[in-house]
Amino acid sequence: MGRHSYRPADGHGLPHNPFNAIVAPRPIGWIGTLGDDGRRNLAPYSFFNAFNYIPPLVGFASTAWKHTARNCAHTGEFTWNLVSRDLLVPMNETSTLTDVDEFERAGLTPEASEVVAAPRVGEARVTFECRVSQQVELTDADGHSSGAALTIGEVVMVHIDDDLLVDGIFDTVRADPLMRGGGPTTYFGIAEGSRLDLRRPND
């Protein structure tokens, strides 16, 4: 069996960079913020995940100091909104690079948060209200700036649609989360048939 090996600094030598396809599927960080002028912003990030239980921390990386990262720096707040399969098209509309109100562009309902000022997506079945805990400039191994920024926030309020709780347990399949794959167009969902159960060792 052969193996394709390469140094990223020298290029991958393939039709499309495999990095995003290998580290996948990835949850989507659909991040709502307010500018310091009060303008709403909503953008999807494919570099997003949860990082800690107590306190609950989530974070997303922006490949440049764009509206969302700047808004988080100015206001110290953001929301995360679950992208379910039925929200694929409006989520994609919010990936625009133009300077518009993405809620209006995508036909989404901006819903007031309870703890932070940043807006939530009314159509999202789960939302987190977050306060920024850290913003980190991402560098390479030699300390050179990549131009990217990691924003981490503490989840201070959680909203879950009641029908996603089955006997008090969050039903991930019922939530139908959409996840990002490799390539410019690839997304994945999950299905009950893909579930596996495994208990950790006790020692």
N, C-alpha and C positions, 0 to 999 in steps of 0.2 A: 504494500500500500504506500503510495507516494504521499508527500506532504508539501503544501505550499507555505513557505516561510518567507518573511520579509521584515525589513526594518522600516517602521512607519516614516521615519525621516527621509528615506530614499524612495518612497512611493510604494503602493501595494501591487502594482502590475496587473490589476484586474479591471474589468469593465466598470465596477462600482466598488467604492470603499466598503469592505466587509465589516468594519468595526461596529457600526450601528446595528447590523443584522445579527452579529454574534452576541452582543450585550442586549438581548431582546427576548420577548417583547417588554417594553418599558411603559409604566403608567404615565399618563399624560398630565402634566402640570398646567391646568387651565386656570390662569392666575388673573384675578381681578384687582385693580388698584385705582387710586385716585391721584391725579397730578396735584402739585401744590397750587394749581389754579382751579382745582375742583373738577377738572375734566376726567371722565371715566375712561378706563383702559381695560381691555380684556385680551389676553394672548395665550396661546398654547405653547408649552415647552416639553420637548421630548426627553430632556435630561431632568428628571424629577423623581423623587422617592421620599420615603419615610426613613428617619434616622435614629429615633429614640422613642422609648415608651414614656418615661417620667423624667422631665416633662415631655409631652408628645411634640416631636420636632419633624417638620417636613422641609424640603428644600428643592430649589430648582436652579439650574445654571443657564445663564444667558451668554451666548457666544460674543456679545458685545454689550456695551453700556447703553442698552436700549431703554424705551419708555418705562417698561415694567421695573427694571433694576433701579432706574433713577427715581421713579415714584416711591419705591420701597425705601430708598435712602432718605427721601424728603419727608415721608409721612410715617415711616416705621410700621406700616401695616399692609396686609394683602389678604385675599381670600383664595382658597383652592376650591375648585368646582369639579365634581365627577363628570367625566365625559362618557356617557352611555352610548350604545350603538345608535339610538335614535337622534343623538345630537351630533353625529359625524359631520353633516353638511354645515350646520351653523358654526361648529367648532372650526372647521376649515376656513370659513369666511373670516374668522377673527385672526387668522394668521397673516392678514394683509400688512404690508409695510407702509401703507399710506396713513397720514395723520387724521384719522377719523374716530368717531365714537363707535367702537366695534360692537357694542350692544345693539345700537341702531342698525348698523350695517347687516348684522346677522339676524335681526328680528327677534332678539332675546330680551327678556324682562329683567332689568336691573332691580334687584331686591335689596332692601336695606338690611344691613347687618345689625346685630344686637350689641356687640362689644366694640367693634372697630367701625371706622367710617367707610372703608373700602366696600364696594358693592359685590353682591353675590349674584349668580345666575339663577333666576327664579325657576327655570326649567330643569336645573340639575337636581338629581335625587339625593345627593349628599353634598354638603358644603362644609368647609372649615373656615373659621375666622382666625387669622394669624397675626401675631405681633413679631416683627423682625427681631431676631436675637443676634444674628451675625451677617455680615456681608464680607466675602473673602475674594480678593483678586486671585484668579487661578494662574499659576505659573508652570513652566516646564521644570524638569529635574534640576536644571542649572539656575533656576530662579528668575528666568526671563518671563515677562508678562505674556500671557496668551491672548490678552484682550477680553477674556471671559470673566464673568463674575458669578460666584455662588451666593445665593441668598437663602438663609435658613430662618425659619420662623417657628415660634411656639404656637401650637394650636390652643386657642383660648375659648373657643366655642365650636360645637359640632352640631350639625343639623342633618338628620337622617329621615327619609320618608318611612312612615310606619310600616308599609307593606314590605320593606326590605328586612324587617326583623321577624324572624321565625322562631317562636319560643324564646325570644330575647337574644337570639344569635343572628348576627348580620349575615345575610345570604348573598355571598359574592356573585354567584351565578345569576340570581334574580336581578342584581344590580346591573348586569350586562355591561361591565366596563370595557371600554375600547382602549387598546394598547398599541403603542407605536412599534413597528418593526423596522427592518433595514430598507434602504431605498427611499425614493422621494414620495412613493404612493402607498406604502405597505402598512396595513393595520391588522390587528388580530383581536379576536374576542375569546371568551372562555365558554366551555360547555360542561354540563354535569358529567358527561362520560370521560372527561379528562381528569377528574378528581382522583387523588391518591391520599390515603391516610397513613401516617407513620408516627409512632410515639418516640420521643427522645429517650435515650438510656437514662436510668435513674442514678447511675454512679458516675 
